[in-house]
């Protein structure tokens, strides 16, 4: 019989987390009585340094408890019996170190130490008393690989069990030492897998475990190196690999005329190329028998193509043809183009390409340039495919003039109105189909009164037919209707959604060429307390044809007067208003007027006019979408201020090559504070603006004269589609130090501004 078993403090501490009973209960301080004389409870804890989970009958074990607190007297129990008894085992001794003697019979017992001063503080552990210990499988330590014929090899047990006996056997080798004990010495006699078996026996029971050793009989196979056949000077992150690696084999790589950056001792390695010429990579494979070696050469060439610069429009129109793309020409190189979402028309194999767009939302254009050393570089560009813009027939440009924005109330602003105002936008359908959504332009302000009140009301929006009279008023016949409830946030706040996309539950069927009306009515119960405004393009002094490329019938704002009759909306003598809106068709087409402001005249003075004089110039950039445009003339809206010299209008390619040019003098100063007029230049011969090519429309004047112009703000960042404004370019200005995109409202470098201009096309 064993007379005792030792265990370490570390083992006890590892179990302490399960045995600790926290001592944070009770009230008051742990060191003094309360002011009333009440003695506070003992603050203490007990941690039992536990014995092993299994012990042998009759075994004698020391027990230790760690105690904290003001009282450390302990009571020891076995199965809740003070000091136990012969049936369950006995505890002898006192204090925090005692001795437990296991009973002669097997069983599971609970040993506990309790703080006498505070019985709620105790610790316990469960022990399983056995007549014989449980046999555990042997854990073999042996080499994983060795060479054929190796002798004096050692295998042994990790943590052999006390009182157990061990017997060894082998296949594929010979045991040189005794076959019993905790270890053996053996020889590898056969190539392949050598198996060691160890059988443990205790009290009539046995368990065995096997371990396998790979016995190698030959040197590794010669590495099969996979590597590029040629690379460019200084190329980085290149990869070489062994395509036939073997188990239990190590690999190491070396290089000349290059640098290994990672994986020098791996199956694959990453490296950088050196100078032009030959670069050599070698791989050494090693196992327990020996090693093998392979080497390969890589050609380092200096004739890599330059990085490909792919020039192509960022957007084209659906099913457009003759779209152009190009890459820079490089001597001795071939060109391979790819296109998804469209069709290559011509130019495959050359540096310039013509292509047609399909009907998908985007197309992907790519070009690979390959040199005589079969080294390639590539570039790729994703091009948006937009619905074909619906421009007024015979025109190309922004095709709009405006000086600012103005609002029209939908409801009853009691400060100015004597009725619940109803408004109508008249428009001519440019597409036959089902109108299913509208995007209006509401306006309100939390800081400035006069734009809205309350929650904005319930705004009923109807598509109505035209009455067919010379006045072209709404007929009252409704094709589609929706109600936009409470468009204004309460409280009112800037930066909210002034441009919601609203959908008709039943679309309106319209026919291209016919006039229709968008009627806005505030149907809330109290339109005096809840109303909102629509924002419109405003002209301080309207031309007889308010928009230069459309008759007044095609785009106008009407309102009902006090007598209930429809009249043209106007505030002030000779002012003009043009609606801002977008209409979306079910088939993806759209139309509308998506210019949402003109940076010129909100307070009786120019906000952001740009001077045209000497080095100060302005221009409109243009990348032609869709088909070629053959143009006869161009018109620009400018203000003449002073000087004897005319305005010069120049059409040039993006590289500055002249396409057409002329001067315009005697530009009248129109009435009103803005004072701008349309200046027209007719070209001596028509100009061709080629699809996919970029151009500039430049306005300049000598330093002895001054002209000014201002821009239009398009709703490209507010959800409006490019079919509602000029999407092929933007406005820029030059103060003498280089071209910059337009600036407005403190924002620089804007892409959402256009000059007021249009070409007349054949």
C-alpha positions in Angstrom: 0.0 0.0 0.0 1.2 3.5 -0.8 1.4 5.7 2.3 1.0 9.1 0.7 0.8 11.2 -2.4 2.2 14.6 -3.0 0.7 17.4 -5.1 2.1 20.8 -6.0 0.8 24.2 -5.1 0.3 24.9 -8.8 -2.1 22.0 -9.0 -4.1 23.5 -6.1 -4.1 26.9 -7.5 -5.4 25.6 -10.8 -8.4 24.2 -9.0 -8.9 27.2 -6.7 -11.2 29.0 -9.2 -13.7 26.1 -8.8 -13.4 26.0 -5.0 -13.4 29.7 -4.0 -16.5 31.0 -2.2 -16.5 34.8 -2.4 -16.5 36.7 0.9 -18.3 39.9 -0.3 -21.7 39.3 1.4 -23.0 41.1 4.4 -23.1 44.8 5.5 -20.7 47.2 7.0 -16.9 47.4 7.4 -14.7 44.3 7.9 -12.6 45.9 10.6 -14.8 47.9 13.0 -18.3 47.9 14.6 -21.0 50.2 13.5 -21.9 53.4 15.3 -24.8 51.5 17.1 -22.4 48.9 18.5 -23.4 46.2 16.2 -20.6 43.8 15.4 -20.2 43.4 11.6 -20.1 40.0 10.0 -16.7 38.4 9.5 -15.2 39.2 6.1 -13.3 36.0 5.1 -12.6 33.5 2.4 -11.5 29.9 2.3 -9.6 28.3 -0.6 -8.9 24.6 -0.4 -5.8 23.3 -2.1 -7.5 20.2 -3.4 -6.2 16.6 -3.6 -6.3 14.7 -7.0 -9.7 13.6 -8.2 -8.8 9.9 -7.7 -6.9 8.3 -4.8 -6.4 4.7 -3.7 -8.1 3.0 -0.7 -6.1 3.6 2.5 -4.0 6.3 0.9 -2.9 9.1 3.3 -2.9 12.6 1.8 -2.1 16.0 3.3 -4.8 18.7 2.9 -4.2 22.4 3.0 -6.6 25.4 3.1 -5.8 29.0 2.6 -7.8 31.3 4.9 -8.3 35.1 4.9 -10.2 37.3 7.2 -10.4 38.3 10.8 -11.0 34.7 12.0 -9.1 31.7 10.5 -10.4 28.8 12.6 -11.5 25.9 10.4 -13.8 22.9 10.9 -13.0 19.9 8.6 -15.7 17.5 7.4 -16.0 14.4 5.2 -19.4 14.1 3.7 -20.5 16.8 6.2 -19.4 14.6 9.2 -16.9 16.3 11.5 -13.5 14.7 10.8 -15.2 11.8 9.1 -15.1 8.1 10.2 -13.7 4.8 9.1 -16.4 4.2 6.4 -15.8 7.4 4.6 -12.3 8.3 5.6 -10.9 10.3 8.5 -9.3 13.7 9.0 -6.7 14.1 11.7 -5.0 17.3 12.8 -6.3 20.9 13.1 -5.8 24.3 11.7 -5.3 24.8 8.0 -3.1 21.7 7.4 -4.6 18.3 8.1 -4.3 14.7 6.9 -7.0 12.6 5.2 -6.8 8.8 5.3 -9.0 7.1 2.6 -11.3 4.3 3.8 -10.8 0.7 2.8 -13.8 0.6 0.5 -14.3 2.4 -2.8 -16.6 5.5 -3.0 -17.0 9.1 -3.8 -16.6 11.6 -0.9 -16.7 15.3 -0.3 -13.9 16.9 1.7 -14.7 20.4 3.1 -13.1 23.2 5.2 -15.5 25.7 6.8 -14.6 29.0 8.5 -16.0 28.6 12.1 -16.6 32.3 12.5 -18.6 32.5 9.2 -20.0 29.1 8.1 -21.0 30.7 4.8 -17.4 30.8 3.9 -16.1 27.3 3.0 -14.4 25.3 0.3 -14.8 21.7 -0.8 -13.5 19.1 -3.2 -14.7 15.7 -4.4 -12.4 12.6 -4.4 -13.0 9.2 -5.9 -11.6 6.5 -3.7 -10.6 3.4 -5.8 -9.0 0.1 -4.9 -6.9 0.4 -8.1 -6.1 3.4 -10.4 -7.6 3.8 -13.9 -5.2 2.6 -16.7 -4.4 5.2 -19.3 -3.1 4.6 -22.8 0.6 5.1 -23.3 1.8 8.2 -25.1 4.7 7.4 -27.4 7.5 9.8 -28.4 9.3 8.7 -31.6 11.0 10.3 -34.7 8.5 11.1 -37.5 11.0 10.3 -40.3 14.3 8.5 -40.7 16.5 7.0 -43.4 16.6 3.3 -44.3 19.1 1.4 -42.2 19.3 3.9 -39.4 20.2 2.3 -36.1 20.2 3.4 -32.4 16.8 5.1 -32.9 15.0 5.9 -29.6 11.3 5.8 -28.7 9.9 6.3 -25.3 6.8 7.2 -23.2 5.7 10.7 -22.3 4.5 10.5 -18.7 4.5 6.7 -18.0 1.9 5.6 -15.4 3.1 4.4 -12.0 2.8 0.7 -11.3 1.9 0.0 -15.0 4.1 -2.3 -17.1 4.9 -1.7 -20.8 5.7 -4.1 -23.6 6.9 -3.0 -27.1 6.7 -4.5 -30.6 7.7 -3.3 -34.1 6.9 -3.9 -37.8 9.3 -2.7 -40.5 12.2 -2.6 -38.1 14.1 -4.4 -35.3 14.1 -3.6 -31.5 17.7 -3.6 -30.3 17.0 -3.2 -26.6 14.6 -4.9 -24.2 11.0 -5.0 -25.4 9.8 -4.1 -21.9 10.1 -0.8 -20.0 9.4 2.9 -20.7 11.6 3.1 -23.8 13.3 1.1 -26.6 16.1 1.4 -29.1 15.3 0.2 -32.6 16.6 0.0 -36.2 14.7 0.9 -39.5 15.1 -2.1 -41.8 12.4 -1.5 -44.4 11.5 1.5 -46.6 8.0 2.8 -46.1 6.1 3.0 -42.8 7.6 1.6 -39.6 5.1 1.0 -36.8 5.9 0.9 -33.1 3.3 -0.6 -30.7 3.4 -0.1 -26.9 1.0 -2.1 -24.6 0.4 -0.9 -21.1 -0.9 -3.4 -18.4 -2.2 -2.7 -14.9 -4.3 -4.9 -12.6 -5.2 -7.3 -15.3 -6.2 -4.6 -17.8 -4.2 -3.6 -20.9 -4.2 -0.7 -23.5 -2.0 -0.1 -26.5 -0.9 2.8 -28.7 0.9 2.9 -32.0 3.3 5.4 -33.5 4.5 5.5 -37.2 7.9 6.5 -38.6 8.4 7.3 -42.3 11.5 5.4 -43.5 13.0 7.1 -46.6 15.2 4.9 -48.8 16.2 7.4 -51.6 17.1 11.1 -52.0 14.2 13.5 -52.8 12.9 13.8 -56.4 14.5 16.6 -58.4 12.4 19.7 -57.8 10.2 20.7 -60.8 10.5 24.5 -60.8 7.6 26.5 -62.2 8.5 30.1 -63.0 7.8 32.8 -65.7 10.0 32.4 -68.7 10.6 36.1 -68.9 10.0 39.1 -66.7 10.8 42.8 -66.9 13.6 44.6 -65.2 12.8 45.3 -61.5 9.6 43.3 -61.6 8.4 42.5 -58.1 6.3 39.9 -56.3 7.2 37.2 -58.8 6.6 33.6 -57.7 8.5 30.3 -58.3 7.3 27.0 -57.0 8.1 23.3 -56.9 5.2 21.6 -58.8 6.0 18.1 -57.3 6.7 18.6 -53.6 7.2 15.5 -51.4 6.3 15.0 -47.7 9.0 15.0 -45.0 11.3 17.0 -47.4 12.6 20.5 -46.9 13.3 23.0 -49.6 15.6 26.0 -49.9 15.9 28.6 -52.7 18.8 30.7 -54.0 18.8 33.3 -56.8 21.3 35.3 -58.9 20.5 38.7 -60.5 17.4 39.0 -58.3 16.2 39.1 -54.7 14.2 36.5 -52.7 11.7 38.4 -50.6 9.9 35.6 -48.9 9.6 31.8 -48.8 13.3 31.0 -49.0 12.7 27.7 -47.2 9.2 26.9 -48.5 7.8 25.0 -51.4 7.1 28.3 -53.2 9.2 31.5 -53.0 8.5 35.2 -53.9 11.3 37.2 -55.6 12.1 40.4 -57.4 13.9 40.6 -60.7 17.3 42.3 -61.2 18.8 43.9 -64.3 18.4 42.9 -67.9 19.9 39.5 -68.8 19.6 36.0 -67.2 18.3 35.5 -63.7 18.9 32.0 -62.2 16.7 30.3 -59.6 17.8 27.1 -57.8 15.9 24.9 -55.4 17.5 22.3 -53.1 15.4 19.5 -51.8 16.6 17.6 -48.7 15.4 14.6 -46.7 17.0 12.1 -44.2 18.7 10.2 -47.0 20.2 13.1 -49.0 19.4 16.0 -51.3 18.6 16.8 -54.9 19.0 20.0 -56.9 17.3 21.9 -59.8 18.1 25.2 -61.4 16.2 27.3 -64.1 16.9 30.5 -65.9 14.5 33.4 -66.4 15.0 36.1 -69.0 14.9 39.6 -67.7 13.9 42.0 -70.4 13.9 45.8 -70.4 11.4 46.3 -73.2 8.2 46.2 -71.1 5.3 48.2 -72.6 4.6 51.5 -70.9 1.6 51.5 -68.5 -1.5 51.6 -70.7 -3.5 54.8 -70.6 -7.0 54.0 -71.9 -8.9 57.1 -73.1 -12.7 56.5 -73.4 -15.8 58.3 -72.4 -17.0 57.7 -68.8 -20.5 57.3 -70.1 -22.3 56.6 -73.3 -25.9 56.3 -74.3 -27.8 53.0 -74.7 -27.4 51.5 -78.2 -25.2 54.4 -79.3 -22.8 53.8 -82.1 -19.4 55.1 -83.2 -18.1 55.5 -79.6 -14.4 55.9 -79.7 -11.6 54.7 -77.4 -7.8 54.7 -77.7 -4.5 53.9 -76.0 -1.1 55.4 -76.6 0.8 53.9 -79.6 4.0 52.0 -78.6 6.6 50.8 -81.1 6.7 47.0 -81.7 3.6 46.3 -79.7 0.3 44.6 -80.5 -3.1 45.5 -79.1 -5.9 43.3 -78.0 -9.3 44.9 -77.0 -12.1 43.3 -75.0 -15.6 44.6 -74.5 -18.5 43.3 -72.5 -21.9 45.0 -72.8 -21.3 46.2 -76.3 -19.9 45.5 -79.7 -16.5 46.3 -81.2 -17.1 48.0 -84.6 -13.6 48.5 -85.8 -10.0 48.9 -84.7 -9.3 45.5 -83.1 -5.5 45.0 -83.2 -4.8 48.8 -83.3 -4.4 51.5 -80.7 -7.8 53.1 -81.6 -11.2 51.5 -81.4 -14.8 52.2 -82.3 -17.6 50.5 -80.5 -21.3 50.4 -80.0 -23.1 50.3 -76.6 -25.7 47.7 -75.7 -28.6 48.0 -73.3 -27.0 47.0 -70.1 -26.4 49.5 -67.3 -22.6 49.5 -67.9 -20.0 48.1 -70.2 -16.4 47.1 -69.5 -13.7 48.0 -72.0 -10.2 46.7 -71.8 -7.0 46.8 -73.8 -3.8 44.6 -73.5 -0.6 45.8 -75.0 2.0 43.1 -75.7 5.7 43.7 -76.7 8.0 41.5 -78.7 9.2 39.7 -75.6 5.5 38.6 -75.0 5.4 41.0 -72.0 2.0 42.6 -71.6 0.4 45.4 -69.7 -3.4 46.1 -69.5 -5.9 48.7 -68.6 -9.6 48.5 -68.1 -12.4 51.0 -67.8 -16.1 50.7 -66.8 -18.3 52.9 -68.8 -21.8 53.8 -67.6 -24.6 53.3 -70.2 -27.3 55.9 -69.8 -30.7 56.3 -71.4 -30.3 58.4 -74.5 -30.7 62.0 -73.6 -33.7 63.6 -75.0 -32.5 67.0 -76.3 -34.7 69.4 -78.2 -34.6 68.3 -81.9 -31.8 70.2 -83.7 -29.9 71.3 -80.6 -27.0 70.1 -78.4 -26.0 71.7 -75.1 -27.5 72.9 -71.8 -30.3 74.6 -73.9 -31.5 76.7 -70.9 -31.1 80.1 -69.4 -31.8 81.2 -65.9 -30.8 83.8 -63.4 -31.7 82.3 -60.0 -34.5 80.1 -58.5 -37.9 81.3 -57.4 -40.7 79.5 -55.4 -44.4 79.0 -56.0 -46.6 78.2 -53.0 -48.8 75.1 -53.0 -51.3 76.0 -50.4 -52.2 79.3 -48.7 -49.4 81.7 -47.5 -51.6 84.1 -45.6 -48.9 86.8 -45.7 -49.2 87.0 -49.5 -52.1 84.9 -50.8 -55.9 85.1 -50.7 -56.6 81.6 -51.9 -55.2 78.0 -51.8 -52.8 78.1 -54.7 -52.8 75.3 -57.3 -50.0 75.0 -59.8 -49.4 73.1 -63.1 -46.3 72.2 -65.0 -47.0 71.9 -68.7 -44.8 69.6 -70.7 -44.6 67.9 -74.0 -44.1 64.1 -73.9 -40.8 63.1 -75.6 -41.5 59.4 -75.3 -44.4 57.1 -75.7 -44.9 54.9 -72.7 -46.1 54.6 -69.1 -45.1 57.5 -66.8 -44.6 55.8 -63.4 -42.6 58.3 -61.2 -41.9 62.0 -60.7 -39.1 63.8 -58.9 -40.3 67.4 -57.9 -38.1 70.1 -56.4 -39.7 71.2 -53.0 -38.2 74.0 -51.0 -38.4 74.9 -47.3 -36.1 76.5 -44.7 -35.9 76.2 -40.9 -34.1 79.6 -40.9 -36.1 81.6 -43.4 -39.8 82.1 -43.5 -41.9 82.3 -46.7 -41.1 78.9 -48.2 -43.3 76.5 -46.2 -45.4 76.1 -43.0 -46.2 73.1 -40.8 -45.6 69.7 -42.3 -46.2 70.9 -45.9 -49.7 69.5 -46.2 -51.0 66.7 -48.4 -49.7 67.5 -51.9 -51.8 65.8 -54.6 -49.9 65.3 -57.8 -51.8 64.5 -61.0 -50.9 63.8 -64.6 -53.7 65.5 -66.7 -54.3 65.8 -70.4 -54.2 69.2 -72.1 -57.6 70.9 -72.9 -56.6 71.4 -76.5 -57.4 75.1 -76.5 -55.0 77.9 -77.6 -54.4 78.5 -73.9 -53.3 74.9 -73.3 -54.6 74.5 -69.8 -55.1 71.3 -67.8 -58.3 69.5 -69.0 -59.2 68.0 -65.6 -58.9 64.5 -67.1 -56.5 62.6 -64.8 -54.3 59.9 -66.1 -52.4 59.2 -62.9 -52.4 60.5 -59.3 -50.6 60.3 -56.0 -50.6 62.1 -52.7 -47.4 63.1 -51.0 -48.2 63.4 -47.3 -46.2 65.9 -45.1 -43.2 66.5 -47.4 -41.7 68.9 -44.9 -40.0 67.6 -41.7 -41.2 69.1 -38.5 -39.4 71.1 -37.3 -38.2 72.3 -40.7 -34.6 71.6 -41.3 -32.2 72.3 -44.2 -30.4 69.4 -45.9 -33.5 67.2 -46.0 -34.9 65.5 -49.1 -36.1 68.4 -51.3 -36.1 66.0 -54.3 -38.1 62.9 -53.4 -38.8 60.3 -56.1 -42.6 59.7 -55.9 -44.3 56.7 -57.7 -47.8 56.6 -59.2 -49.6 53.4 -58.2 -51.1 53.3 -61.7 -48.8 54.8 -64.4 -50.0 57.4 -66.9 -49.9 56.3 -70.5 -48.6 59.2 -72.6 -47.8 59.7 -76.3 -44.7 61.4 -77.6 -45.5 64.8 -79.1 -48.6 65.4 -77.0 -49.0 68.1 -74.3 -49.7 67.1 -70.7 -49.8 68.8 -67.3 -48.4 68.0 -63.8 -51.0 69.5 -61.4 -50.0 70.2 -57.8 -52.9 70.7 -55.3 -52.7 71.0 -51.5 -55.6 68.9 -50.3 -54.9 69.0 -46.6 -57.7 70.1 -44.3 -55.9 73.3 -43.3 -53.8 74.6 -46.3 -53.2 77.8 -44.4 -51.3 76.0 -41.6 -49.6 73.3 -43.7 -48.1 74.3 -47.1 -44.9 74.0 -49.1 -43.3 75.6 -52.1 -42.0 74.3 -55.4 -38.7 75.8 -56.6 -38.3 76.9 -60.2 -35.7 78.4 -62.5 -36.2 82.2 -62.5 -35.4 84.8 -65.1 -35.2 88.4 -64.1 -36.0 89.6 -67.6 -37.6 86.8 -69.6 -37.1 86.6 -73.4 -40.2 86.4 -75.6 -39.2 82.8 -76.0 -38.3 82.1 -72.4 -36.1 79.0 -73.2 -34.0 79.4 -76.3 -34.7 75.9 -77.9 -38.3 75.4 -76.8 -41.6 77.2 -77.6 -43.3 78.6 -74.5 -46.1 76.0 -74.9 -43.7 73.1 -74.2 -42.5 74.1 -70.8 -44.5 76.5 -68.7 -45.9 77.0 -65.2 -49.6 77.8 -64.7 -51.5 78.7 -61.6 -55.2 79.2 -60.7 -56.1 82.8 -59.9 -58.7 84.0 -57.5 -61.5 83.4 -60.0 -60.4 79.8 -60.4 -59.0 80.3 -63.9 -55.6 79.1 -65.1 -53.1 81.8 -65.8 -49.4 81.9 -66.5 -47.4 82.0 -63.2 -45.4 85.3 -62.9 -44.2 87.6 -60.1 -43.1 91.0 -61.3 -42.9 92.6 -64.6 -41.5 90.5 -67.4 -40.1 87.8 -65.1 -40.0 84.2 -66.2 -40.2 80.8 -64.5 -39.3 77.4 -65.8 -40.2 74.2 -63.8 -37.7 71.8 -62.3 -38.8 68.1 -62.3 -38.0 64.7 -63.6 -40.5 62.2 -65.1 -39.5 58.5 -65.2 -41.1 55.9 -67.6 -41.6 52.3 -66.8 -39.2 51.2 -69.6 -36.3 53.3 -68.1 -36.6 56.4 -70.3 -36.9 59.8 -68.6 -37.4 63.4 -69.3 -37.6 66.7 -67.5 -35.7 69.8 -66.5 -32.9 69.0 -64.1 -31.2 72.4 -63.8 -31.9 73.4 -60.2 -30.5 76.9 -60.1 -28.5 79.6 -61.8 -25.7 81.3 -59.9 -26.3 84.8 -60.8 -29.0 86.9 -59.2 -30.6 86.2 -55.8 -30.3 89.6 -54.2 -30.2 92.1 -57.1 -26.5 91.4 -57.7 -24.4 88.7 -59.3 -23.4 85.9 -57.0 -20.7 84.3 -59.1 -20.2 85.9 -62.5 -16.9 85.1 -64.2 -15.2 87.9 -66.1 -14.1 87.3 -69.7 -11.2 89.7 -70.4 -7.6 89.3 -71.3 -6.2 86.2 -69.5 -9.6 85.7 -67.8 -11.6 83.2 -69.8 -14.3 80.6 -69.4 -15.1 77.3 -71.2 -17.4 74.4 -71.3 -15.8 71.0 -71.6 -17.6 68.5 -73.8 -17.2 64.7 -74.4 -19.6 63.9 -77.1 -22.0 61.0 -76.2 -24.0 59.0 -78.6 -23.5 59.8 -82.3 -21.5 62.5 -84.1 -23.0 66.0 -84.0 -22.7 68.1 -87.1 -23.2 71.7 -85.9 -23.9 74.9 -87.9 -23.8 77.5 -85.1 -23.3 78.0 -81.3 -25.1 80.4 -79.0 -23.8 81.5 -75.6 -25.5 83.7 -73.0 -23.2 86.5 -71.9 -23.3 90.1 -70.6 -21.4 92.9 -72.4 -20.0 95.3 -69.9 -17.4 97.5 -71.6 -14.8 98.0 -74.3 -14.5 98.1 -78.1 -13.6 94.4 -78.8 -15.9 91.6 -79.7 -16.3 88.3 -77.9 -14.3 85.4 -79.3 -16.0 82.0 -79.4 -13.6 79.1 -80.1 -14.3 75.3 -80.5 -11.2 73.3 -80.0 -10.2 69.7 -79.3 -9.1 68.8 -75.8 -5.4 69.1 -76.9 -6.1 72.7 -78.1 -6.4 71.9 -81.8 -8.7 74.5 -83.4 -12.0 73.1 -84.8 -13.9 76.4 -85.4 -13.7 80.0 -84.3 -15.3 83.4 -84.7 -16.2 86.7 -83.0 -19.5 88.2 -82.0 -19.9 92.0 -81.5 -22.7 94.4 -80.7 -24.1 92.1 -78.0 -27.1 94.1 -76.6 -27.5 94.7 -72.9 -31.0 93.5 -72.0 -33.1 95.1 -69.4 -32.9 93.9 -65.8 -30.0 93.7 -63.4 -28.5 90.6 -65.0 -28.4 92.2 -68.4 -27.3 89.0 -70.3 -28.2 88.3 -73.9 -27.7 85.4 -76.3 -24.7 85.8 -78.6 -24.7 83.6 -81.7 -21.8 82.5 -83.9 -22.6 80.8 -87.2 -19.7 78.8 -88.5 -18.4 79.3 -92.1 -18.7 75.6 -92.7 -20.4 73.0 -90.4 -18.3 71.5 -87.7 -18.3 67.8 -86.8 -18.2 66.9 -83.1 -17.2 63.3 -83.1 -18.7 60.8 -80.7 -16.4 59.9 -77.9 -14.1 62.8 -78.5 -13.5 65.7 -76.1 -13.8 69.3 -77.0 -13.7 72.8 -75.3 -16.1 75.7 -76.0 -13.9 78.7 -75.0 -15.1 82.3 -74.5 -12.4 85.0 -74.5 -12.0 88.7 -75.2 -9.0 91.1 -75.4 -8.0 93.0 -72.2 -9.6 96.2 -73.5 -13.1 94.7 -73.2 -15.1 93.0 -70.5 -17.8 90.4 -70.7 -19.3 88.2 -68.0 -21.3 85.0 -67.7 -22.7 82.8 -65.0 -23.4 79.1 -64.8 -26.4 76.7 -64.4 -26.4 74.3 -61.5 -27.5 70.7 -62.5 -29.1 68.2 -60.2 -26.6 65.4 -60.8 -25.9 65.1 -57.0 -29.6 65.3 -56.1 -30.9 62.3 -57.9 -31.8 63.9 -61.3 -30.8 61.8 -64.3 -28.6 63.1 -67.1 -31.5 63.0 -69.4 -32.7 66.2 -67.7 -29.6 68.3 -68.1 -26.4 68.3 -70.2 -24.4 65.3 -69.1 -21.5 65.5 -71.5 -19.3 68.1 -69.7 -19.0 70.9 -67.2 -18.0 74.6 -66.9 -14.5 75.9 -66.1 -12.9 79.3 -65.7 -9.3 80.7 -65.9 -8.3 83.8 -64.0 -4.8 83.7 -65.6 -3.3 80.9 -63.5 -4.8 77.9 -65.1 -8.2 76.2 -65.6 -10.4 75.4 -62.6 -13.8 73.9 -62.3 -16.6 76.3 -61.2 -17.1 77.4 -57.7 -20.3 78.4 -55.9 -21.7 78.7 -52.4 -18.2 78.2 -51.0 -17.7 74.9 -52.8 -14.7 74.7 -55.1 -14.0 72.5 -58.1 -17.6 71.6 -58.9 -18.6 69.2 -61.7 -22.3 70.1 -61.5 -22.2 73.4 -63.4 -22.7 74.2 -67.1 -22.4 77.3 -69.2 -25.6 78.5 -70.8 -25.0 77.4 -74.4 -26.3 75.3 -77.3 -25.2 74.2 -80.7 -27.6 74.1 -83.5 -27.3 70.8 -85.4 -28.1 69.6 -88.9 
